[in-house]
Amino acid sequence: MEEKNKRILGIHLGLVFAELFCASGFIFEFFRAYSGNTLSWAYVFEWPIFGAYCVYMWRKLLKDEREQGTSRKVLPLTRGDEALDAYNEYLRKIHNGSSNGGPDASTPSP
């Protein structure tokens, strides 16, 4: 249980670091844009988008981490498709070389 808490703490610290980085980038570019650098206005609007993406990933990582401990119901694969079985058999024959005159899988190689 302690390992899971360490991972969750790491996710939180990652968010704090990323948000501080995005906020400082926003402030830096804002003052550059305000002083006359017109290209920096694009970055002024870009840094909050990066910050929002960090929050999105933080929520997704936390959700995945919390769901990792719970068991999920896995549905079994059904094998009722004859066309798929025939195609797989065809691919198996090609792989073994039986369709182009090569040795068949049933014959031993020298």
Sine and cosine of phi, psi and omega as CSV:
sin_phi,cos_phi,sin_psi,cos_psi,sin_omega,cos_omega
0.00,0.00,-0.54,0.84,-0.02,-1.00
-0.93,0.38,-0.57,0.82,0.03,-1.00
-0.89,0.46,-0.64,0.77,0.02,-1.00
-0.91,0.41,-0.64,0.77,0.03,-1.00
-0.90,0.43,-0.58,0.82,0.05,-1.00
-0.91,0.41,-0.65,0.76,0.02,-1.00
-0.91,0.41,-0.65,0.76,0.02,-1.00
-0.91,0.41,-0.65,0.76,0.06,-1.00
-0.89,0.46,-0.64,0.77,0.06,-1.00
-0.88,0.47,-0.62,0.79,0.04,-1.00
-0.91,0.43,-0.68,0.73,0.02,-1.00
-0.90,0.44,-0.70,0.71,0.01,-1.00
-0.90,0.43,-0.57,0.82,0.07,-1.00
-0.89,0.46,-0.64,0.77,0.04,-1.00
-0.91,0.42,-0.70,0.71,-0.01,-1.00
-0.87,0.50,-0.72,0.70,0.01,-1.00
-0.88,0.47,-0.72,0.70,-0.03,-1.00
-0.91,0.42,-0.65,0.76,0.00,-1.00
-0.93,0.37,-0.62,0.79,0.08,-1.00
-0.89,0.45,-0.65,0.76,0.03,-1.00
-0.90,0.44,-0.71,0.70,0.00,-1.00
-0.92,0.40,-0.64,0.77,0.01,-1.00
-0.92,0.40,-0.67,0.74,0.01,-1.00
-0.93,0.38,-0.60,0.80,0.08,-1.00
-0.89,0.45,-0.65,0.76,0.04,-1.00
-0.89,0.45,-0.73,0.69,-0.03,-1.00
-0.90,0.43,-0.70,0.71,0.01,-1.00
-0.86,0.51,-0.76,0.65,-0.03,-1.00
-0.94,0.35,-0.53,0.85,0.03,-1.00
-0.89,0.45,-0.71,0.71,0.00,-1.00
-0.94,0.35,-0.54,0.84,0.09,-1.00
-0.92,0.39,-0.66,0.75,0.01,-1.00
-0.92,0.38,-0.64,0.77,-0.02,-1.00
-0.92,0.40,-0.48,0.88,0.01,-1.00
-0.99,0.10,-0.04,1.00,0.11,-0.99
0.83,-0.56,-0.09,1.00,0.02,-1.00
-0.99,0.14,0.97,-0.22,-0.13,-0.99
-0.94,0.34,-0.48,0.88,0.02,-1.00
-0.90,0.43,-0.49,0.87,-0.03,-1.00
-0.92,0.38,-0.32,0.95,0.04,-1.00
-0.89,0.45,-0.54,0.84,0.05,-1.00
-0.91,0.42,-0.64,0.77,0.00,-1.00
-0.95,0.32,-0.47,0.88,0.04,-1.00
-0.87,0.50,-0.62,0.78,0.00,-1.00
-1.00,0.06,-0.31,0.95,-0.02,-1.00
-0.98,0.21,-0.63,0.78,-0.06,-1.00
-0.89,0.45,-0.65,0.76,0.09,-1.00
-0.90,0.43,-0.51,0.86,0.06,-1.00
-0.92,0.40,-0.66,0.75,0.08,-1.00
-0.88,0.48,-0.66,0.76,0.02,-1.00
-0.90,0.45,-0.65,0.76,0.04,-1.00
-0.91,0.40,-0.61,0.79,0.05,-1.00
-0.91,0.41,-0.59,0.81,0.06,-1.00
-0.89,0.46,-0.66,0.75,0.03,-1.00
-0.91,0.41,-0.64,0.77,0.04,-1.00
-0.87,0.50,-0.73,0.68,-0.01,-1.00
-0.92,0.38,-0.58,0.81,0.06,-1.00
-0.86,0.51,-0.73,0.68,0.02,-1.00
-0.90,0.43,-0.66,0.75,0.00,-1.00
-0.90,0.43,-0.69,0.72,0.01,-1.00
-0.91,0.42,-0.64,0.77,0.04,-1.00
-0.90,0.44,-0.67,0.74,0.01,-1.00
-0.89,0.46,-0.71,0.70,0.02,-1.00
-0.89,0.45,-0.63,0.77,-0.01,-1.00
-0.92,0.39,-0.64,0.77,-0.01,-1.00
-0.96,0.28,-0.52,0.86,0.02,-1.00
-0.98,0.17,-0.26,0.97,-0.05,-1.00
-0.89,0.45,-0.57,0.82,-0.01,-1.00
-0.97,0.23,-0.39,0.92,-0.01,-1.00
-0.99,0.10,0.56,-0.83,0.01,-1.00
-1.00,0.08,0.64,-0.77,0.03,-1.00
-0.95,-0.31,0.54,-0.84,0.04,-1.00
-0.99,0.12,0.83,-0.56,-0.01,-1.00
-0.96,-0.26,0.81,-0.59,0.02,-1.00
-0.99,0.13,0.67,-0.74,0.01,-1.00
-0.96,0.28,0.50,-0.87,0.06,-1.00
-0.98,0.21,0.66,-0.75,0.03,-1.00
-0.99,-0.11,0.53,-0.85,0.02,-1.00
-0.86,-0.50,0.94,0.34,-0.01,-1.00
-0.89,-0.46,0.14,0.99,-0.07,-1.00
-0.99,-0.15,0.96,-0.29,-0.04,-1.00
-0.93,0.37,-0.58,0.82,-0.01,-1.00
-0.91,0.42,-0.64,0.77,0.04,-1.00
-0.91,0.41,-0.66,0.75,0.04,-1.00
-0.89,0.46,-0.65,0.76,0.01,-1.00
-0.91,0.41,-0.64,0.77,0.01,-1.00
-0.92,0.39,-0.66,0.75,0.04,-1.00
-0.90,0.44,-0.62,0.78,0.06,-1.00
-0.91,0.42,-0.63,0.77,0.06,-1.00
-0.88,0.48,-0.72,0.69,0.02,-1.00
-0.90,0.44,-0.60,0.80,0.04,-1.00
-0.89,0.45,-0.66,0.75,0.02,-1.00
-0.91,0.41,-0.66,0.75,0.02,-1.00
-0.90,0.43,-0.68,0.74,-0.01,-1.00
-0.89,0.46,-0.61,0.79,0.01,-1.00
-0.98,0.18,-0.19,0.98,0.06,-1.00
1.00,0.08,0.25,0.97,-0.06,-1.00
-0.99,0.16,-0.33,0.94,-0.07,-1.00
-1.00,0.10,-0.33,0.94,-0.03,-1.00
-0.90,-0.44,0.58,0.82,0.10,-0.99
1.00,0.10,0.02,1.00,0.01,-1.00
-0.98,0.19,0.01,-1.00,-0.01,-1.00
-0.93,0.36,0.59,-0.80,0.03,-1.00
-0.99,0.16,0.37,-0.93,-0.04,-1.00
-0.91,0.42,-0.42,0.91,-0.06,-1.00
-0.99,0.17,-0.35,0.94,0.00,-1.00
-1.00,-0.06,0.73,-0.68,0.00,-1.00
-0.95,0.32,0.56,-0.83,0.04,-1.00
-1.00,0.04,0.53,-0.85,-0.05,-1.00
-0.94,0.34,0.00,0.00,0.00,0.00
